[in-house]
């Protein structure tokens, strides 16, 4: 989120669930400003890595900010 919303309030959550691990990063609205350079593959790369572990990734705009949420199964969970 630092790259695209440097001035936005950000919340990071890590939750242990019965069937795995949830990682959540959410930022609020940003005033803009100078963005760092990007190859445009960040979310695609994250999604590929999460799916390689058998998980799923959700990402998109929420209430003027942005949410990235990954659910990753953990061996032996449940």
C-alpha positions in Angstrom: 0.0 0.0 0.0 3.0 2.3 0.6 3.6 2.4 -3.1 0.1 3.5 -4.2 -1.4 5.2 -1.1 1.6 6.6 0.9 -0.5 9.0 3.1 -3.5 6.7 3.7 -4.2 5.1 7.1 -3.6 1.4 6.8 -4.8 -1.6 8.9 -3.1 -5.0 8.8 -4.7 -8.1 10.2 -3.5 -11.6 10.7 -6.2 -14.1 11.8 -5.8 -17.8 12.5 -9.0 -19.6 11.2 -10.1 -23.2 11.6 -9.0 -24.0 8.1 -6.0 -21.7 7.6 -4.6 -18.2 7.9 -6.2 -14.9 6.8 -3.9 -12.0 5.9 -5.7 -8.7 5.4 -4.3 -5.2 4.4 -6.7 -2.3 4.0 -6.0 1.3 3.5 -8.3 4.3 3.5 -8.6 7.0 1.0 -5.4 8.6 -0.2 -4.7 12.2 -1.1 -2.6 11.0 -4.0 0.9 12.3 -4.3 3.9 10.8 -6.0 3.6 7.1 -6.6 6.7 4.9 -6.7 7.5 3.1 -10.0 5.5 -0.1 -10.7 5.7 -2.9 -13.2 2.0 -3.4 -12.8 2.3 -7.1 -11.8 2.1 -6.8 -8.0 -1.4 -8.2 -7.4 -0.9 -10.8 -10.1 2.2 -12.0 -8.5 0.6 -12.1 -5.0 -2.4 -14.0 -6.4 -0.1 -16.6 -8.1 1.9 -17.2 -4.9 -1.3 -17.6 -2.8 -2.8 -20.0 -5.3 0.3 -22.1 -5.4 -0.3 -22.7 -1.7 -3.9 -23.7 -2.4 -5.4 -20.4 -1.2 -7.2 -17.5 -2.7 -6.7 -13.8 -2.9 -9.3 -11.0 -3.1 -8.3 -7.4 -3.9 -10.2 -4.3 -4.9 -11.5 -0.9 -3.9 -13.5 -0.5 -0.7 -14.9 2.7 0.7 -12.5 5.0 -1.2 -9.5 2.9 -0.2 -8.3 -0.6 -1.2 -8.4 -4.1 0.4 -6.1 -7.0 -0.2 -7.2 -10.3 1.6 -5.5 -13.6 1.3 -6.8 -16.9 2.7 -4.1 -19.5 2.9 -4.7 -23.1 4.0 -2.5 -24.5 6.7 -1.6 -28.2 6.8 -3.2 -30.0 9.7 -5.8 -27.2 10.3 -9.4 -28.1 11.1 
